[in-house]
């Protein structure tokens, strides 16, 4: 498990926003309610929960500094 700052990836950032799969699910209204990730995939839910608490985004850090 990673601890500390996350390494930013412009390629992954763009592909996540322009993904066809994401757009289809979003437009079809098949999204799970917020907070129900543990129902769909409990293993991923636990991993993401720990990952998000042990790492931080460099861009958010910079944003807070210049606010």
CNS distance restraints for C-alpha pairs under 8 A (distance, minus, plus):
assign (resid   1 and name CA) (resid  51 and name CA) 6.96 0.50 0.50
assign (resid   2 and name CA) (resid  51 and name CA) 6.93 0.50 0.50
assign (resid   2 and name CA) (resid  54 and name CA) 7.05 0.50 0.50
assign (resid   2 and name CA) (resid  55 and name CA) 6.77 0.50 0.50
assign (resid   3 and name CA) (resid  51 and name CA) 7.84 0.50 0.50
assign (resid   3 and name CA) (resid  54 and name CA) 5.09 0.50 0.50
assign (resid   3 and name CA) (resid  55 and name CA) 5.18 0.50 0.50
assign (resid   4 and name CA) (resid  54 and name CA) 6.46 0.50 0.50
assign (resid   4 and name CA) (resid  55 and name CA) 4.64 0.50 0.50
assign (resid   4 and name CA) (resid  56 and name CA) 6.26 0.50 0.50
assign (resid   5 and name CA) (resid  55 and name CA) 5.44 0.50 0.50
assign (resid   5 and name CA) (resid  56 and name CA) 4.96 0.50 0.50
assign (resid   5 and name CA) (resid  57 and name CA) 5.97 0.50 0.50
assign (resid   5 and name CA) (resid  58 and name CA) 6.26 0.50 0.50
assign (resid   6 and name CA) (resid  55 and name CA) 6.22 0.50 0.50
assign (resid   6 and name CA) (resid  56 and name CA) 5.95 0.50 0.50
assign (resid   6 and name CA) (resid  57 and name CA) 5.52 0.50 0.50
assign (resid   6 and name CA) (resid  58 and name CA) 6.73 0.50 0.50
assign (resid   7 and name CA) (resid  57 and name CA) 7.92 0.50 0.50
assign (resid   7 and name CA) (resid  58 and name CA) 7.76 0.50 0.50
assign (resid   8 and name CA) (resid  57 and name CA) 7.75 0.50 0.50
assign (resid   8 and name CA) (resid  58 and name CA) 7.48 0.50 0.50
assign (resid   9 and name CA) (resid  13 and name CA) 6.21 0.50 0.50
assign (resid  10 and name CA) (resid  14 and name CA) 6.22 0.50 0.50
assign (resid  11 and name CA) (resid  15 and name CA) 6.19 0.50 0.50
assign (resid  12 and name CA) (resid  16 and name CA) 6.01 0.50 0.50
assign (resid  13 and name CA) (resid  17 and name CA) 6.69 0.50 0.50
assign (resid  14 and name CA) (resid  18 and name CA) 6.24 0.50 0.50
assign (resid  15 and name CA) (resid  19 and name CA) 5.65 0.50 0.50
assign (resid  16 and name CA) (resid  22 and name CA) 7.83 0.50 0.50
assign (resid  17 and name CA) (resid  22 and name CA) 7.74 0.50 0.50
assign (resid  18 and name CA) (resid  22 and name CA) 7.68 0.50 0.50
assign (resid  18 and name CA) (resid  23 and name CA) 7.60 0.50 0.50
assign (resid  19 and name CA) (resid  23 and name CA) 6.48 0.50 0.50
assign (resid  20 and name CA) (resid  24 and name CA) 6.21 0.50 0.50
assign (resid  21 and name CA) (resid  25 and name CA) 6.29 0.50 0.50
assign (resid  22 and name CA) (resid  26 and name CA) 6.03 0.50 0.50
assign (resid  23 and name CA) (resid  27 and name CA) 6.02 0.50 0.50
assign (resid  24 and name CA) (resid  28 and name CA) 5.99 0.50 0.50
assign (resid  25 and name CA) (resid  29 and name CA) 6.35 0.50 0.50
assign (resid  25 and name CA) (resid  30 and name CA) 5.51 0.50 0.50
assign (resid  25 and name CA) (resid  31 and name CA) 6.62 0.50 0.50
assign (resid  26 and name CA) (resid  30 and name CA) 6.59 0.50 0.50
assign (resid  26 and name CA) (resid  31 and name CA) 6.46 0.50 0.50
assign (resid  32 and name CA) (resid  36 and name CA) 6.35 0.50 0.50
assign (resid  32 and name CA) (resid  37 and name CA) 7.50 0.50 0.50
assign (resid  36 and name CA) (resid  40 and name CA) 7.15 0.50 0.50
assign (resid  37 and name CA) (resid  41 and name CA) 6.24 0.50 0.50
assign (resid  37 and name CA) (resid  42 and name CA) 6.95 0.50 0.50
assign (resid  37 and name CA) (resid  45 and name CA) 5.88 0.50 0.50
assign (resid  38 and name CA) (resid  42 and name CA) 4.25 0.50 0.50
assign (resid  38 and name CA) (resid  43 and name CA) 7.72 0.50 0.50
assign (resid  38 and name CA) (resid  44 and name CA) 7.87 0.50 0.50
assign (resid  38 and name CA) (resid  45 and name CA) 5.36 0.50 0.50
assign (resid  38 and name CA) (resid  46 and name CA) 7.77 0.50 0.50
assign (resid  41 and name CA) (resid  45 and name CA) 6.25 0.50 0.50
assign (resid  42 and name CA) (resid  46 and name CA) 6.29 0.50 0.50
assign (resid  43 and name CA) (resid  47 and name CA) 6.34 0.50 0.50
assign (resid  44 and name CA) (resid  48 and name CA) 6.01 0.50 0.50
assign (resid  45 and name CA) (resid  49 and name CA) 6.08 0.50 0.50
assign (resid  46 and name CA) (resid  50 and name CA) 6.34 0.50 0.50
assign (resid  47 and name CA) (resid  51 and name CA) 6.05 0.50 0.50
assign (resid  48 and name CA) (resid  52 and name CA) 5.88 0.50 0.50
assign (resid  49 and name CA) (resid  53 and name CA) 6.42 0.50 0.50
assign (resid  50 and name CA) (resid  54 and name CA) 6.24 0.50 0.50
assign (resid  51 and name CA) (resid  55 and name CA) 6.07 0.50 0.50
assign (resid  52 and name CA) (resid  56 and name CA) 7.04 0.50 0.50
assign (resid  56 and name CA) (resid  60 and name CA) 7.87 0.50 0.50
assign (resid  56 and name CA) (resid  61 and name CA) 7.78 0.50 0.50
assign (resid  57 and name CA) (resid  61 and name CA) 6.46 0.50 0.50
assign (resid  58 and name CA) (resid  62 and name CA) 6.29 0.50 0.50
assign (resid  59 and name CA) (resid  63 and name CA) 6.10 0.50 0.50
assign (resid  60 and name CA) (resid  64 and name CA) 6.23 0.50 0.50
assign (resid  61 and name CA) (resid  65 and name CA) 6.39 0.50 0.50
assign (resid  62 and name CA) (resid  66 and name CA) 6.43 0.50 0.50
assign (resid  63 and name CA) (resid  67 and name CA) 6.18 0.50 0.50
